Amino acid sequence: LSLFVALSAWTMHLDMSSFSASPLLLLAFSACEASAGLALLVATARTHGTDHMQSLNLLKC
């Protein structure tokens, strides 16, 4: 949702009337965001030995 709002604001700011590239850009940014989140989860699981986020206190790291 945040990507869609940012993309809409960007196209309105630049006065672009065609939204033909917007769905493709939204899918590309969503895939990048999902892969970054998964990479963070894998890195956390490898360093701490678990992926239980409720029991993990990142302030003690």
Biotite code that builds the C-alpha atoms (Angstrom):
import biotite.structure as struc

atoms = struc.array([
    struc.Atom([0.000, 0.000, 0.000], chain_id="A", res_id=1, res_name="LEU", atom_name="CA", element="C"),
    struc.Atom([2.812, 2.413, 0.812], chain_id="A", res_id=2, res_name="SER", atom_name="CA", element="C"),
    struc.Atom([4.440, 1.727, -2.539], chain_id="A", res_id=3, res_name="LEU", atom_name="CA", element="C"),
    struc.Atom([1.195, 2.427, -4.359], chain_id="A", res_id=4, res_name="PHE", atom_name="CA", element="C"),
    struc.Atom([0.719, 5.726, -2.521], chain_id="A", res_id=5, res_name="VAL", atom_name="CA", element="C"),
    struc.Atom([4.319, 6.767, -3.172], chain_id="A", res_id=6, res_name="ALA", atom_name="CA", element="C"),
    struc.Atom([4.069, 5.811, -6.841], chain_id="A", res_id=7, res_name="LEU", atom_name="CA", element="C"),
    struc.Atom([0.802, 7.703, -7.231], chain_id="A", res_id=8, res_name="SER", atom_name="CA", element="C"),
    struc.Atom([2.237, 10.800, -5.564], chain_id="A", res_id=9, res_name="ALA", atom_name="CA", element="C"),
    struc.Atom([5.326, 10.601, -7.766], chain_id="A", res_id=10, res_name="TRP", atom_name="CA", element="C"),
    struc.Atom([3.321, 10.414, -10.983], chain_id="A", res_id=11, res_name="THR", atom_name="CA", element="C"),
    struc.Atom([1.044, 13.254, -9.849], chain_id="A", res_id=12, res_name="MET", atom_name="CA", element="C"),
    struc.Atom([4.083, 15.366, -8.950], chain_id="A", res_id=13, res_name="HIS", atom_name="CA", element="C"),
    struc.Atom([5.603, 14.869, -12.390], chain_id="A", res_id=14, res_name="LEU", atom_name="CA", element="C"),
    struc.Atom([2.247, 15.486, -14.134], chain_id="A", res_id=15, res_name="ASP", atom_name="CA", element="C"),
    struc.Atom([2.393, 12.183, -15.971], chain_id="A", res_id=16, res_name="MET", atom_name="CA", element="C"),
    struc.Atom([-0.935, 11.369, -17.551], chain_id="A", res_id=17, res_name="SER", atom_name="CA", element="C"),
    struc.Atom([-0.142, 7.796, -18.573], chain_id="A", res_id=18, res_name="SER", atom_name="CA", element="C"),
    struc.Atom([-0.175, 5.143, -15.886], chain_id="A", res_id=19, res_name="PHE", atom_name="CA", element="C"),
    struc.Atom([0.912, 2.326, -18.194], chain_id="A", res_id=20, res_name="SER", atom_name="CA", element="C"),
    struc.Atom([4.227, 1.721, -16.416], chain_id="A", res_id=21, res_name="ALA", atom_name="CA", element="C"),
    struc.Atom([2.816, 2.014, -12.904], chain_id="A", res_id=22, res_name="SER", atom_name="CA", element="C"),
    struc.Atom([1.694, -1.619, -12.443], chain_id="A", res_id=23, res_name="PRO", atom_name="CA", element="C"),
    struc.Atom([5.040, -2.914, -13.674], chain_id="A", res_id=24, res_name="LEU", atom_name="CA", element="C"),
    struc.Atom([6.956, -0.578, -11.391], chain_id="A", res_id=25, res_name="LEU", atom_name="CA", element="C"),
    struc.Atom([4.728, -1.508, -8.472], chain_id="A", res_id=26, res_name="LEU", atom_name="CA", element="C"),
    struc.Atom([5.380, -5.211, -9.037], chain_id="A", res_id=27, res_name="LEU", atom_name="CA", element="C"),
    struc.Atom([9.122, -4.631, -9.342], chain_id="A", res_id=28, res_name="ALA", atom_name="CA", element="C"),
    struc.Atom([9.294, -2.580, -6.139], chain_id="A", res_id=29, res_name="PHE", atom_name="CA", element="C"),
    struc.Atom([7.138, -5.120, -4.304], chain_id="A", res_id=30, res_name="SER", atom_name="CA", element="C"),
    struc.Atom([9.430, -7.959, -5.340], chain_id="A", res_id=31, res_name="ALA", atom_name="CA", element="C"),
    struc.Atom([12.485, -6.013, -4.179], chain_id="A", res_id=32, res_name="CYS", atom_name="CA", element="C"),
    struc.Atom([10.846, -5.195, -0.850], chain_id="A", res_id=33, res_name="GLU", atom_name="CA", element="C"),
    struc.Atom([9.849, -8.827, -0.301], chain_id="A", res_id=34, res_name="ALA", atom_name="CA", element="C"),
    struc.Atom([13.338, -10.109, -1.116], chain_id="A", res_id=35, res_name="SER", atom_name="CA", element="C"),
    struc.Atom([14.932, -7.584, 1.257], chain_id="A", res_id=36, res_name="ALA", atom_name="CA", element="C"),
    struc.Atom([12.574, -8.638, 4.059], chain_id="A", res_id=37, res_name="GLY", atom_name="CA", element="C"),
    struc.Atom([13.275, -12.302, 3.446], chain_id="A", res_id=38, res_name="LEU", atom_name="CA", element="C"),
    struc.Atom([17.018, -11.641, 3.428], chain_id="A", res_id=39, res_name="ALA", atom_name="CA", element="C"),
    struc.Atom([16.737, -9.899, 6.800], chain_id="A", res_id=40, res_name="LEU", atom_name="CA", element="C"),
    struc.Atom([14.743, -12.796, 8.220], chain_id="A", res_id=41, res_name="LEU", atom_name="CA", element="C"),
    struc.Atom([17.291, -15.338, 6.963], chain_id="A", res_id=42, res_name="VAL", atom_name="CA", element="C"),
    struc.Atom([20.195, -13.280, 8.322], chain_id="A", res_id=43, res_name="ALA", atom_name="CA", element="C"),
    struc.Atom([18.477, -13.021, 11.715], chain_id="A", res_id=44, res_name="THR", atom_name="CA", element="C"),
    struc.Atom([17.774, -16.746, 11.783], chain_id="A", res_id=45, res_name="ALA", atom_name="CA", element="C"),
    struc.Atom([21.382, -17.550, 10.913], chain_id="A", res_id=46, res_name="ARG", atom_name="CA", element="C"),
    struc.Atom([22.924, -15.255, 13.519], chain_id="A", res_id=47, res_name="THR", atom_name="CA", element="C"),
    struc.Atom([20.531, -16.009, 16.372], chain_id="A", res_id=48, res_name="HIS", atom_name="CA", element="C"),
    struc.Atom([19.681, -19.606, 15.517], chain_id="A", res_id=49, res_name="GLY", atom_name="CA", element="C"),
    struc.Atom([15.928, -19.042, 15.505], chain_id="A", res_id=50, res_name="THR", atom_name="CA", element="C"),
    struc.Atom([13.251, -17.220, 13.564], chain_id="A", res_id=51, res_name="ASP", atom_name="CA", element="C"),
    struc.Atom([10.857, -16.771, 16.509], chain_id="A", res_id=52, res_name="HIS", atom_name="CA", element="C"),
    struc.Atom([10.553, -13.008, 16.395], chain_id="A", res_id=53, res_name="MET", atom_name="CA", element="C"),
    struc.Atom([8.471, -12.742, 19.603], chain_id="A", res_id=54, res_name="GLN", atom_name="CA", element="C"),
    struc.Atom([11.296, -14.152, 21.721], chain_id="A", res_id=55, res_name="SER", atom_name="CA", element="C"),
    struc.Atom([14.028, -12.141, 19.982], chain_id="A", res_id=56, res_name="LEU", atom_name="CA", element="C"),
    struc.Atom([15.104, -8.886, 21.590], chain_id="A", res_id=57, res_name="ASN", atom_name="CA", element="C"),
    struc.Atom([17.114, -6.917, 19.049], chain_id="A", res_id=58, res_name="LEU", atom_name="CA", element="C"),
    struc.Atom([18.111, -4.300, 21.629], chain_id="A", res_id=59, res_name="LEU", atom_name="CA", element="C"),
    struc.Atom([20.444, -6.820, 23.312], chain_id="A", res_id=60, res_name="LYS", atom_name="CA", element="C"),
    struc.Atom([22.363, -7.590, 20.094], chain_id="A", res_id=61, res_name="CYS", atom_name="CA", element="C"),
])
